[in-house]
Amino acid sequence: MHRLRALALAGVVAGAALVPATAAAPRTMAAPPPCSEEPRENPISEFTSYDELLVELDRVERVSTGRVSVEEVGSSNRGRGMMLARVGTGPKVVFITAEIHGNEKTGPDALLDVLDYLGTSDSSAAQQIRERLTVVAMPKINPDGASLDRRGNDLTWQEVQSRFPQLAASPPPWNYITDQRQGDDYSQRPGFDVNRDYHPNLEYQPQPQDFPGSSDQPGWFLSPETQTVRDVYKGLQAEFGTVDTYVDLHHQGACYTVPGTDEFVTMSLSGKFVADPSTPEGSAFADFADTYRPEYSKQLNVAAYNALQAAAEKNPAFGNITLYPQDINLPGTGLGAFQLNGSGAVLFEVRGQTQTLGEQHREMLTKTVHIGLGGILSSVASGEVEQLDPASYDKIPPTDRGQRTLGRTTDIED
Ligand SMILES: [Zn+2]
């Protein structure tokens, strides 16, 4: 891995050496530096750790003088409390989760910034959000994976079988990780890709015939982490009727580009996660055709996109936003499951996980998430989101996923 990195650096240096020091090199002529997806060990200490999150949430709650409330709503498999923060008293609920993949770390930091803002700002914009919305945030929904700085959680199939005796003779599911993944060795500490463990039927109980499953099939709520998020979602349904908006914060490959440019994608967006339940492709979930609101998901994405394009006047990187691939059917994701249940849904995919980018661009990428969330919250609170044209979503440029990548590309997961 270090060899590839060294090659990349050598390429940059060699390219520069070709230009005489006195000449004003036309920047557009230089080949862009290559980019590597090869996993490597990177420091992560600038990101908020689990223990730091507890301290920060406590601080935010305190300085908000009653506006932000924090509670522990469940426990990870290794006993870490699953934390939830709530701010606002409005009739519409916006539910936001982050770091279900433990190597995707800008989400918790951005959520802390948003909570701090909503808890302390007396601006009219913050007041409007607090009056019209209830914002519910879970900043680290895979705290065991986060502490290991890896994608999966820390849970063995044997532990699952002991809790679900009906699975004693079943094979482990397809998303159980026991080998190498994204540079992490799971052989001594297996785990699951928790973001394939959801089921659109929130009352589902695991059945032996549903194993090992596959990516286009729903999950099973095997992990304590997804059980907790599901229970929070059900509680919000009971309280608010519908969970108006659900946003899940992720990271993706480090080397994707904006089509037709040499610009790296800062963040990709999506509002589509499952086949439309009113079509033959989505017929497995036809029962959800009445609650599925794809146009509203598009409007929410446009709200985030517009806010970032406006911010690009200050930093062009905020404008490098693309659409995540749309030809997916992932009913085992939180976004897919909750979207079928009637939530407008938004996926944020920030550039580069910790094994590739580490802390590089941390502040800018965290700010990108913050701006995008701010666009959604203000647009939903003001009602402007209802006026946005869903067709604008389809005009967001797609993601160019291949041009400048060095190293393995088969191991990139979002
Ligand atoms: Zn992810």
Residues whose N, C-alpha, C, O or C-beta is under 5 A from the ligand:
A	BS01	ZN	H101 E104 H250 H251 D414
